[in-house]
Amino acid sequence: MLKQRAYNFNAGPAALPLAVLEKAQKEFVDFQGTGMSVMELSHRSATYEDVHNQAIARLKSLLSIPDQYEVLFLQGGASLQFSMIPMNFLSSGRQAGYIMTGSWSEKAFEEATLFGEPYHVASTKENHYRSIPELNKLKYNKNDAYIHVTSNNTIYGTQWKTFPQTGDVPLIADMSSDILSRPIDVNQFGLIYAGAQKNLGPAGVTVVIIRKDMLEKANTAIPTMLQYSTHAEKNSLYHTPPTFGIYMLGEVLAWIEEQGGIDAITKRNEGKAKIIYDTIDQSNGFYIGHAEKDSRSLMNITFRLQNEELEKEFLTKAKEEGFVGLNGHRSVGGCRASTYNAVPFEACTALCHFMIDFQRKHG
Ligand SMILES: *Cc1c(COP(=O)(O)O)cnc(C)c1O
């Protein structure tokens, strides 16, 4: 018998669907009658290639990715994308606009300063990153190499609802913490990237969705491994890919299909977030949400209690009751519940009950 699963609200690496873990367990030492684990297969074998191509096909279908885009499986996390993007698309003297909505935007921006002239299109830092900038306040240059946004701010708990229309300037988005949590129009973007370990699978794989014309305008005087075209030309098999991670990612995508696809997942995510935000809003100030209401994230719900002592007690008690990962990011403190796709509704209901009960005893 399985021990009861934890109520896992980790920000990343994060919860995976139990059904996927159980299937992987079943296939662990003998994948499809090969007498080998997926990890032991050659990445040049037909069996592995099938796993690889199915994962790509599933992602294309779930996100309705048009034919003029390539799906790449890279390594180095979203953090390496912070560097690869300016390396490929910026050059000395060239500008790129960054919309600053939190710590991950700041990190992405810093990398770009090494290769060109990035600037802030807008920033909500003064407001402690409680909100997403208003679309009509965004001012950028028509000659920019690209505009960069962070679609969901994992640490502050804010999320873009509508993305800016940037015309001929390619829009690049870090979707590490909300990819596949809701429908997006891929056509709006020149490049989308996401580390897998929040909403797609285990750590070790990074998904890049890149429009083919971006490949043509990329710099070629950079290391082979850091050129997008190297990986695009070889279907992400230029070198050994993280095969087990890609297999797991494919299984997570199959699970999303079984749940009814992206629309069904979106509905469930909205429901999960709503009951927690309602608990915060109906607590008469016992719980204080960090994000402004119209910028609230469906994936990372950030809140505080009236003082640090009470927060500490809340987190200790929560841990005792089997809730994992409710601490805010070490840079901001407070509390955070990450409610990614694989976090079950029941875990969110249990959290609400716990929060109401804790307030009753300490309010
Ligand atoms: C977690 C996260 C990152 C960093 O991802 P790594 O894979 O650890 O490099 C970057 N951006 C966002 C929005 C994140 O949530």
PDBQT file of the ligand as one rigid body, heavy atoms in Angstrom, charges set to zero:
ROOT
HETATM    1  C1  LIG A 401      11.846  28.644 -11.773  1.00  0.00    +0.000 C 
HETATM    2  C2  LIG A 401      11.897  29.740 -12.742  1.00  0.00    +0.000 A 
HETATM    3  C3  LIG A 401      13.062  30.041 -13.465  1.00  0.00    +0.000 A 
HETATM    4  C4  LIG A 401      14.379  29.314 -13.232  1.00  0.00    +0.000 C 
HETATM    5  O1  LIG A 401      14.320  28.058 -13.770  1.00  0.00    +0.000 OA
HETATM    6  P1  LIG A 401      15.607  27.085 -13.763  1.00  0.00    +0.000 P 
HETATM    7  O2  LIG A 401      15.078  25.938 -14.578  1.00  0.00    +0.000 OA
HETATM    8  O3  LIG A 401      15.875  26.741 -12.342  1.00  0.00    +0.000 OA
HETATM    9  O4  LIG A 401      16.723  27.777 -14.412  1.00  0.00    +0.000 OA
HETATM   10  C5  LIG A 401      13.006  31.050 -14.394  1.00  0.00    +0.000 A 
HETATM   11  N1  LIG A 401      11.880  31.737 -14.626  1.00  0.00    +0.000 NA
HETATM   12  C6  LIG A 401      10.737  31.486 -13.950  1.00  0.00    +0.000 A 
HETATM   13  C7  LIG A 401       9.513  32.290 -14.237  1.00  0.00    +0.000 C 
HETATM   14  C8  LIG A 401      10.712  30.482 -12.985  1.00  0.00    +0.000 A 
HETATM   15  O5  LIG A 401       9.576  30.233 -12.309  1.00  0.00    +0.000 OA
ENDROOT
TORSDOF 0
